[in-house]
């Protein structure tokens, strides 16, 4: 059941959730309604951390972290070779 609640809300909704159980938050109210106040808030915060870490992908088949480029090894626009060749 926790996975169903976690996937019911979009990533933007999770981003806006503070995790304190406020009355205006639909996510918090869904967890409180399902598990009760104390256990619901514990479960909410656990799922909030998982979603923010990217572990709960709402779209099946999409890898967490896909589309991120590695910035390692690249020194700039041309890789630093053209300037050294032009000076020599």
C-alpha positions in Angstrom: 0.0 0.0 0.0 2.8 2.6 0.7 3.9 2.3 -2.9 0.4 3.1 -4.1 0.2 6.2 -2.0 3.7 7.3 -3.0 2.9 7.0 -6.7 -0.5 8.6 -6.4 1.1 12.1 -6.2 3.3 13.8 -8.7 6.9 14.8 -8.0 5.9 18.5 -7.9 3.3 17.7 -5.2 6.0 15.9 -3.2 8.4 18.8 -3.6 5.8 21.2 -2.1 5.0 18.9 0.9 6.7 19.9 4.1 6.1 16.6 5.9 4.6 18.1 9.0 1.0 17.0 8.4 -0.6 20.4 7.7 -4.3 20.5 6.9 -3.9 22.0 3.4 -1.5 19.2 2.2 -3.4 16.4 0.3 -0.4 14.1 0.6 -0.3 14.4 4.4 -4.0 14.0 4.8 -4.0 10.8 2.6 -1.3 9.3 4.8 -3.0 10.3 8.0 -6.3 8.9 6.7 -4.6 5.6 5.8 -2.3 5.0 8.8 -3.4 7.4 11.6 -1.7 10.5 12.8 1.6 9.1 14.3 2.3 6.2 12.0 1.0 8.2 8.9 3.5 11.0 9.5 6.4 8.5 10.0 5.5 6.8 6.7 5.0 10.1 5.0 8.5 11.3 5.9 10.1 8.0 4.9 8.4 8.2 1.5 9.2 11.8 1.2 12.9 11.0 1.6 12.7 8.2 -0.9 10.9 10.4 -3.5 13.4 13.2 -3.1 16.3 10.7 -3.4 14.8 9.6 -6.7 14.0 6.1 -5.7 10.3 6.3 -6.5 10.0 6.7 -10.2 6.4 7.4 -11.2 6.9 6.3 -14.8 7.8 2.6 -15.3 10.8 2.0 -17.5 12.5 5.2 -16.7 15.7 5.0 -14.7 16.5 7.2 -11.8 19.1 9.7 -12.8 18.6 9.2 -16.5 19.5 12.2 -18.6 22.1 13.6 -16.2 25.5 14.2 -17.9 28.8 13.5 -16.1 30.8 16.7 -15.8 34.0 14.7 -15.2 36.9 15.0 -17.6 35.7 17.9 -19.7 37.6 21.1 -19.3 35.5 23.5 -21.3 34.0 24.1 -24.7 36.9 22.7 -26.7 38.5 20.5 -24.1 41.6 22.7 -23.7 43.5 21.5 -26.8 42.9 24.3 -29.3 44.4 27.0 -27.2 47.6 25.1 -26.5 48.0 24.3 -30.2 47.4 27.9 -31.2 50.1 29.2 -28.9 52.8 26.8 -30.1 
